[in-house]
Amino acid sequence: MKFIKKNKKYILLVAIIIVVYFLTRLVAINSLPIFTDEAIYLRWSQIALHDANWRFISLTDGKQPLFIWFVMLAMKYIEDPLIAGRVVSVIAGFFTLIGLYFLGSEVFSNKKIGLLSSSLYLLYPFALVYDRMALYDSLVGTFAVWALFGAIKLVRNQRFDTAMLLGFVTGGAVLNKTSGFLALYLLPFLLVLMPVKEIKNVKRVARFILMCAVVAVITYGCYAILRLSPFFYIIEQKNALFVYPFHEWIKHPFTFFIPNIRALFDWYLHYVGLPMSLLVLGSFLVSKSYFREKILLFLWFFLPFLALALTGKTLYPRYIFFMTLFLLPLCAYTLIFLYEKLSRKAYYSVGFLAIIYWVISSGMVITQFQNAPIPKSDIQQYLTSWTSGEGVSEAIKFFRERSKDNKIFVGTQGTFGLMPYALELYLVDDPQIEMKSYWPVDNVFLRDIQKKTLEKESYVLFYEGCPSCPSNGIAPTDWPLEKVFQLKKIEPYTYLTIYKVIPQ
């Protein structure tokens, strides 16, 4: 009771942060349609839940399985697969929120900076987007923040138990995504926290190296679990689609650097914004205190950012999300310093200018996603283009209605991705509906579908282009099909269309 009385304001603030977090993440969580990658991950989780032989199913596409396992557990308690997957990201984001508090408090030895770091995360539009989607990236950020916190604790106390705990954190990170290895590769830069006197102490440095070796052994021990699957080798093949392997990169080390850095910096500015970037810079200018700590936080952002610009082959904005989280404590440091130096009126003016972009952007992410000031590539992927599942929920309702009295057959365009997985998530166990996916969509596909019309009412669903299709989501005009449902997506000439097959 004495603790509560002494810390009433502190406890109230923490409670407000928690409530606001879950409100911003859970309100209208299904407002965005299911995204292609979400459909894939959720279908994998659904299969793994019902068949223990497929617990490593994600490795068939070179994806580590930890996120899939978490979603699999969520599906046991949440009926809607999409909400189950997105709730996993909400929970991951909550642990990131907690991690930022401990990271900010530990780095600068100031709980106020920790609390403000967490508060900034509430408003951060980058976090708001990915904490509300069933994608790997929110969980990637969670492991990244806790890994840096553990690494800082390790370099300061150099205890074996800290090394073990950090090893399990980085082990979880690499079981989730290959980028988790960055937490291990960046450990040597923790030496920047050591004063010159300590660096000259051979025993001190040797002990830190030994602790890092313990972390590495545990990390690779966790990663070795994936070797139980015969599909382990596919991870390397998949990584090569997104990042140039060294033997390829060395042939053209800087050829793609300029276009990559432009794209990454554009995405950075859209999500982080200029005001917060100025606060990051200001953390180095307003005070010389904690200079080494500031350098460390910046390096954990800058080095992965630079590495991705140098080696990236296929890039998306979400790849830099976890890197930007290390900038939030720097922003918090500047704001706390200014609070102590400026008048209240001047400080509130600076604070308002600093966060107003995030407040507007985050509000639009929830209410008007298509108009939010975030990268166009994210808006296209998640809402306006063929990769978006706009119309999927309507299609599911349509097929359920048509199958109430008669058995039906549904053929989908595409064998991997949004189709057929988005439909299978909700309809695969319906005995009234038979589904089959096809690619490519050609005359063989048409003949197979027409055979089905002899047995039952048959439909085909189009949502992307094909060589003989006039546009995305439109079937060839000379096929014997009757259009029975169509939804036009926001992007021009993109549709989701259901056709009834006319028996021939």
C-alpha positions, -999 to +999 in steps of 0.1 A: +000+000+000+028+024+008+043+018-026+010+026-043+006+058-023+041+069-031+038+062-068+002+071-076+010+093-105+035+068-119+010+039-117-017+060-132+005+070-161+015+033-167-022+024-167-031+051-192-003+039-215-015+003-214-051+013-220-043+036-249-020+010-264-047-017-266-073+008-277-052+020-306-043-015-316-076-033-312-101-007-323-112-016-359-084-042-361-101-059-390-106-026-410-079-036-434-087-065-456-065-096-454-032-092-471-016-118-493+012-126-469-012-127-440-033-153-458-002-175-463+009-173-427-025-178-413-032-208-435+002-223-425-008-218-388-042-234-394-026-265-410+001-268-383-026-266-356-045-295-370-016-316-382+015-320-360+035-333-390+033-298-405+046-277-375+075-266-397+053-259-428+067-224-431+101-238-440+086-250-473+088-214-483+120-206-465+103-188-435+112-195-399+083-208-379+081-190-345+055-165-356+035-193-371+036-212-339+023-182-319-005-177-343-013-215-342-017-211-304-039-180-308-062-199-332-070-224-304-088-196-285-099-171-312-123-183-338-116-158-366-082-167-381-074-132-392-081-117-358-061-145-342-031-136-363-034-099-358-038-103-320-004-120-319+011-089-334-008-067-309+007-088-280+042-087-296+039-049-299+029-047-262+061-065-253+080-040-275+063-012-255+076-028-223+110-034-238+114+002-248+106+013-212+134-010-199+158+000-228+153+037-223+156+034-185+187+012-187+206+032-214+201+066-198+196+055-161+163+075-162+128+060-158+113+091-173+131+085-205+119+049-204+083+060-199+085+086-227+101+060-251+071+037-245+047+067-249+062+076-282+057+040-293+019+045-288+019+072-314+044+058-338+026+052-371+051+026-382+043+006-351+006+012-354+005-003-390+024-035-381+011-041-346-023-045-363-013-070-391-006-107-390+029-103-402+063-112-388+075-077-384+060-067-351+076-097-334+109-089-351+108-055-334+100-071-300+131-094-302+153-065-315+144-042-285+148-069-259+181-081-275+196-047-272+184-043-237+200-076-228+232-068-246+236-035-227+230-054-194+256-079-204+283-054-212+277-037-179+275-067-156+292-094-176+272-121-158+268-157-171+231-157-164+226-125-184+245-141-213+222-171-211+190-150-211+203-129-240+212-161-259+176-173-256+163-139-267+185-139-298+176-176-303+140-166-304+148-138-329+165-162-353+137-187-350+114-159-361+133-143-390+168-143-405+173-106-396+174-118-359+211-127-365+218-090-366+214-089-329+243-113-327+265-097-353+261-063-336+273-075-302+310-064-308+297-028-310+287-030-274+323-023-266+316+014-274+299+015-239+332+005-222+353+035-210+389+035-223+402+022-189+380-009-191+390-015-227+426-015-216+417-041-190+424-074-209+405-095-184+374-073-187+374-075-225+382-112-226+353-119-202+330-099-225+341-119-255+335-151-236+300-140-227+294-132-263+305-167-272+280-181-248+253-160-264+263-172-299+263-209-288+228-207-273+215-188-303+228-213-328+216-241-306+181-227-308+185-222-346+195-259-349+160-269-340+151-260-376+174-287-389+148-312-378+129-303-409+140-316-443+131-281-457+157-263-437+179-257-468+151-236-484+158-207-459+190-198-477+173-199-511+145-177-498+170-152-483+187-149-517+155-135-532+156-105-509+193-100-501+222-106-524+244-134-512+281-123-509+292-141-540+267-121-560+270-089-542+308-087-546+303-086-584+283-053-581+289-040-546+275-005-552+253-009-583+220-009-564+231+012-534+219+046-546+183+034-556+181+013-525+192+041-501+167+065-518+138+041-513+148+033-477+153+070-468+119+079-484+102+052-463+120+064-432+109+100-437+073+089-443+071+069-411+096+086-388+091+121-401+113+152-400+104+165-365+114+132-348+145+130-370+155+164-356+149+151-321+173+122-328+199+147-341+192+169-311+200+142-286+237+145-297+236+184-296+218+193-265+241+175-241+274+157-241+262+133-214+257+096-223+275+102-256+286+065-259+251+053-252+236+076-279+262+063-304+253+027-296+215+033-302+223+051-334+246+024-346+219-003-340+197+017-364+223+029-389+244-003-395+214-026-404+200+003-425+233+007-444+237-031-448+202-034-462+209-005-487+241-023-498+228-058-502+190-055-506+175-071-537+137-069-530+128-043-504+097-033-486+092-005-459+085-031-432+121-043-433+134-011-416+107-011-388+128-028-361+158-006-369+139+026-363+128+015-328+162+023-314+157+059-323+127+063-299+149+065-267+170+092-285+139+112-292+128+107-256+161+119-243+159+152-262+123+158-250+132+151-214+163+174-216+142+202-231+115+198-204+142+205-178+156+235-197+127+253-214+097+272-200+065+252-199+050+272-227+080+268-250+083+231-241+047+224-249+051+242-282+081+221-291+064+189-280+033+197-300+053+203-332+073+171-326+044+147-322+016+163-344+028+145-375+026+112-358-008+119-342-023+128-376-006+099-394-016+074-368-052+087-367-054+083-405-039+048-403-069+037-382-097+058-399-085+066-435-057+042-444-058+050-481-051+087-473-026+082-445+008+099-451+027+066-452+047+051-481+025+045-512+039+010-515+023+000-482-010+015-491-009-003-524+001-037-509-024-036-481-054-019-496-055-009-532-037-034-554-043-071-563-022-082-533-049-068-510-078-090-500-104-063-506-136-083-515-125-116-499-150-113-470-178-106-494-167-136-516-168-159-485-203-147-477-214-152-513-201-188-514-217-196-481-251-184-493-248-203-526-239-235-507-267-235-482-290-257-503-266-273-529-230-284-530-209-261-551-174-261-567-151-231-565-120-227-586-095-200-577-070-182-598-036-189-581-022-218-561-002-199-535-010-166-518-042-147-513-059-174-533-067-200-524-055-195-488-078-166-479-109-188-489-095-220-474-091-203-440-129-200-437-143-225-461-120-255-462-140-275-436-174-268-452-187-301-466-209-282-491-180-265-508-153-282-529-123-260-538-094-263-562-067-238-571-052-234-606-022-218-622-017-209-650-052-199-659-056-213-695-078-235-716-068-266-695-082-248-664-114-240-683-119-276-695-114-289-659-139-264-645-165-273-671-162-309-662-172-299-627-204-283-640-217-318-648-215-327-611-224-294-593-229-257-596-194-243-604-178-209-599-144-193-606-128-164-588-104-140-605-083-114-586-051-109-606-040-108-642-032-136-667-018-136-703-053-136-718-071-115-692-081-079-702-071-066-667-065-077-631-095-097-618-112-100-652-116-134-669-110-137-707-141-123-725-145-153-748-149-179-720-184-192-712-188-174-678-215-154-662-204-126-639-223-129-606-202-107-582-176-080-587-158-056-564-137-029-578-106-021-558-093+014-552-064+010-576-077+014-612-084-017-633-081-040-603-111-062-594-122-093-575-147-111-596-167-143-592-181-160-623-206-188-626-194-214-651-220-219-679-222-256-688-212-264-724 
